[in-house]
Amino acid sequence: IWADGHGENPSIWITKNGSVWGMSRGGNIACYASDWSDLSTWTHGAPHGAKTSLSGSPDAEDPFIYQDDDDHFHALLHNLEGPHMCGGQPDCMVGTHAFSEDGLQWQYGGLAYTNNVALTDGGALLLNRRERPHLVFHEGTRTPAALSNSAEVGGPFGDRSFTLVQPIVGAQ
């Protein structure tokens, strides 16, 4: 279903009713299925051929699509227009948030995270890169507990990347 360019950097969300929404690079709804377990219901694009996408600005990749407790859709994306390789510059807007009430009409909500990470020991980590966002939810809920990213410090460590897991302040 992700073949022929419809699903670079795919992310899917299985809804309460068992349907699947798949988002790809750029924030496009790249696939839909009315039943996640029935391959015959999987199609390219949004349900019933509806047109849906985020605006082309900012250019974004690595979506993570999910729903909140009110069944509204959200997505975290890696922003490619901000300096995604920050080179030591603090507070680069490397993560953006998008939202939709119905999964079809999407809007950007602004900054989701930067390249500056507060550490639990009171220090800070300034990242060269911070990509591929994923949320970790509290068990049995749709309440985000932490943000996970692929991260790179750069400098003398070169391009070695690691997995960063950062608690979300105020998440319960």
N, C-alpha and C positions, 0 to 999 in steps of 0.2 A: 504493500500500500504506500510505502514511502519512496518507491522507485520514481524515476524520471523527474527528479528535481522538486518534487512536492514536499520533501520532508528533511531538508538539511537541519541537523541539530534538533531532532524531534523531542517532544515532551507530550505525554498524554495524561488526562485526568478521567477517571471513571466516576460518574455521577451516582447519586443515591439510587436512581432508577436503572442503573446498569448501562447507560449510554456512555460513549467515549467521545471526548473532544481532544483532538491532537493539534498542537501548535508547532510551527517550524520557524526557522530563521526569518527574521523580519516581523514576527508576530502574526503571521498568517495562519488561519485555521486550515491545516493541511489535510486533516482527515476527520471523519465522523463515523460512528457506528451506533445504531440504535440499541444493540446488544453486544457488549464487549466479547462475549463468548461465542458469538455466531459470526464467523468470518464472512458469510454471505451478506451481512448488513454493513460491512466496512466500505466506505467510499472515499474518494479524493475530495477534499474541500469540505465546506460547511454543509449542514443538513439541507436537503432539497435544492442543492446548487446555489444557495444564497451567497452573495458576495460579502466578504468580511475581511478586513485587514486593518492594521494600524497605519497611520500616516507613515510616509517614508522617512520622516525625520523625528527622532534621531534614528540612524541606522542601528539596528540591534540584532543580536543573535543569542543563542543559548537560552531559549525560553524555558521557564518553569511555570506551567499552568496549574491552577488549583481553584477551589471554591471555598468561600467562607461559610459560616453557619447559616447565613441568609440565602445561600445558593448563588450568590453573585460570584462571577469569575474574576480572577486576578492573575497576573503574570509578572514574574520578575525576569528581566532581560539584561544581558551584558550590553552596555552602550558602546558602540564603535565610533561615535562622533566625538565623545570626550576622549582625552588622551588615554586610550586603553593600555598603553605602555607609558606609565606616568613619569618614569625616569626620576623618581625622588620628589616630585611635586606633591604637596599635601592636598588632601580633600578633593581628588579628582572624582567627578561623577561617573563612576564606572558601572553602576547598577541603576536601572530605571524600573518603575512600576507602571503597569497598565491595568485597567479594570473594565468590566462589562457586566451589565445586569443580565444579559441574555446569551452571551457567548458570541454574538454577531456584531454588535456595535461597540467598538473598543475605543478607549481614550487613554492617553498617557496621564499618569498621576504625578510624575516628577521623580525626584531623587529617591532611590531605595537604599543605596549604600555607597560609601566612598572607598578609597584605597587606604584610609587611615583607620586602624583597628585598635580599640582600647583593650588592653590585656587585663586579666584578673589580678595581677600583681601591682596594678597601678601604672604600668608602663604602656607604651604604644608601639605598634608595628606599622611602619609605612611600607606599603606594598607597591611593587612595580606593576604587577598585573593582579587582577581579581576577576575571574570569569566563572562560567558554568554554575549559576546559582541554583540551589535546591533548598527547600525548607524541610526541617524536621518538625513533626507535629507532636504535641502531647498525646500520649497513648489514648486511642479511642475518640479523639476529637479532631476538629479542623482548626485548632488553635496553634499557630506556629510557636515553637519553643526555641528554635535556633536556625541560623542561616549557615549553610555549608557552601563553600566555594573552592574552586581550584585557585591557588594563590602562588605568587612568585615574589620573592624579596628582591632578586637581582643583585647588583653590586658584585662583590667578590664571589658570590655563590652562582653567578651566571643565570641560566634559565631553569634551574632546578625548581620544580613546582611541588606543592604539597597540598593536602586537604586541610582547609581552615574551617572550624566549626565555631561560630560565635553565637552566644546566647542572645535572644531578642529581649531587650529591656522591657519590662512590663508584661511579658508573656506569662500566663498562668496556666 
